[in-house]
Amino acid sequence: MTFRSSCCAALATILWPVISQAADWDLDQLMQTLAQTRSGHVRFVETKTIAILDKPVESSGELFYTAPDHLEKRTLKPKPETMVLDQGLLQVERGRQKHSLRMQDYPELAAFIDSIRGTLAGDRQALERNFRLSLEGNRQSWNLHLVPANDKMLAVVKRIEIAGEQEMVKRIDISQADGDRSSMRIEPLAQEAAAP
């Protein structure tokens, strides 16, 4: 065996677990992995770039999720706001103002929200009702691309990219049809110190 072929054999032996895992990683496996998470509580920082503003707008707060369809976004900075989605009803609270929207009355908004909720729930069927899906990466670092499947939705959202590691969603990037965009970084909350 030549030096070159022995190096190739050694390299293949080292890389085989990585190559094998990448080959086994597909959309169904991602959905199964995500579906195992039944609830979550994380911190977020969201940056929105809006054409009419000189600089990006940043907000931060916490997200709560309980499978299969409870999603709550509590913005703490710069101004408190709470959005709760539960059983097809979206409730928004800003200061003393409260609004409720039935998702069935706003199909484009419902499709957008389902992109996040469907990903968190690992619900491929729900995602494919409104989006064309493609996946890049492996179990340790993946990117899920969602492109709206109908013209009405495309008139609002150009694409959504969701990145993560294993069962954890780490980033959600949204590119709107009008050029505005947002990027939400998600991280686990620090574990509270155990009482002595």
Buried (B, 14 or more C-beta within 10 A) or exposed (E): EEEEEEEEEEEEEEEEEEEEEBEEBEBEBBBEBBBEBEEBEBBBBBBBBBEEEEEEEEBBBBBBBBBBBBBBBBBBEEEEBBBBBEEEEBBBBEEEEEEEBEBEEEEBEBBBBBBBBBBBBBBBEBBBEBBEBEBEBBBEEBBBBBBBBEEEBBEBBBBBBBBBEBBBBBBBBBBBEEEBBBBBBBEEEEEEEEEE
